[in-house]
Amino acid sequence: MKFKELQPKIIELTTNSATSRDEKLLAICALLSNNISYYNWVGFYFANHDTKTLHLGPYVGAETDHTVIPFGKGICGQVAESNSNFVVPDVAAQDNYIACSFTVKSEIVVPLFVNGINIGQIDIDSHVIDPFTEADEKFLEFVNQEVAKLFS
């Protein structure tokens, strides 16, 4: 399914008044994982600015031990500090990568802003080397814009 076809489905999920915020986030993770072949792990991390840590929220994919990540550590921790998208075409070439699984070959992390504050991020792992394009970034920015509405 193409990104354009997924956009109305994202809006439908985020505006469904019958589900909780976490149910909506989990449904978004499942939608992305089920419809984009190279999205093998999809999840949200949320920032605690007091402790400077990220905390795992709803996700779909293999279990992870990385439920709390300090700011600055790994790709997610770097995005918490930089406030910028981070695409890693090959995790083996990244010094500050936290290995989740030997099957993970690449990663994309896009920050989630609410009222100009980075409150978290969407994190996607792929079992394919270098699958992420600018179209993925733009689509995930759209996803996060819709998700941000759940927090305002």
N, C-alpha and C positions, 0 to 999 in steps of 0.2 A: 504494500500500500504506500502510496506517495505521501509526502509531508502535507501537501495541500488537502488531501483527502482526510488526513488525521486531525487537522486543525478544528473542524466543526465538532469532531468527537471529543476533543480536549475541552472545548467550551461546554459541550453537553455534560461532561463529567463534573466540571467545576461548578456548574450552575444547578446541579441536581440537589434540591432542598431536602431530599429524603435520606441523604447520606452524610456522615460526619466528615470532618476535614481529613482525618487519617484514612477513612474509606475512599475518599476521592483521590488522595495521593497514591494509595495502593492501586486503585483502578487505573490511574495514569501510568504507573510503572508497568502494569500488566499489558495495557494497550500498546505501549511502546515496545516492550519485549516480544509480544506476540505478532507485531506487524512489521517490525524492522529486523531483518534476518541477522544483522551483525550487532544488535543490541542484546548482549547475552546476560548482563547484570545491570539492572536499572534501579536506582534508589535515591533517596533524599537524605542529606545531612543537614542538621540545624545547629546554628551557632549559639554558644553561651559566651557572651562577650565578657562576663565577669571572670570566668575561669579560663578564657581563651582556648576553648575546646569546641569541637564539632561532635554532635551526637546523632547516631544513626536513627533515621525515621523509617517510614514505610519503604519497602524494597521488594523486588522480585529477582530471584536468581539464587545461586549457591549461598549457603550460610557464610557469614563472615565473622571473624574475631574482631574486626575493626569497628567496634561500636562507639568508641570515643577516640577522636584524633586531635592531638594538640595543633593549634594554629602553627603553620610553618612546616609541619611534618607531612611528607607525602604530597601527592598532587592536590588532594582536597585541602589539606592544611595550607598549601601555598596559595590556593584560590581564596581562602578565607582572609589572607593578608593582602593579596594583590588586587582583589575585586575585579579580576579579569578572567575571561575564558581561558582554559588551558587544554590544548589538544596534544596528546602524546601518541605519535604514530607507532612507536615501538617502545614498550615499557622497559625492555632490556637495555636500552640506550639511555635511560633516565636515572641519574644518580640518586635523587631524592624520592624514589618510588617505593611505596610500601607494598610488598608482594602479597596479593590476596590468594592467588592460585596460579599454578604453572600454566593453566589454560588461558589466562589473560595475556593478550598480546598488545592491546592498545586501550587508551582511555580518553574520555572527554569529560570535562567538568565545567559547568556553567553556573555562575553565581546567581542567587535569588535575592532580589532587592525589594524591600518594602519601605516606601517613603525615603528612598535614597540610602537605606542601611542594608548592608549585606547580612541577611538573616540565615543564609544557608546556601545550598546548592543542589543541583541535580548531577549525579555521578553515573556515568555509563562505562562499563567495561565491555570489551569485545574480544572474541577468540580469533580475530582476524587482524593481521598487521595493516595499519594505515587505511582503515575504511572511512574515517570521518572527513567530511568536506565542509566547506563554508555553508552549504545548505543545511547540514546537521546543526551547526552553530546557530544559524538563524532560526531554525525550527525550535531548538531547545530554548532559545531566548524567548520565543513566542510562548512556549509551554510555561516558562517561569513567569512571564507577564500575567498569564491567566492564573497561575498558582498564587501569585502575590495577592490577588484579589481576595483570596481566602483568609488572608492575614490582616486586611485593612478594615 
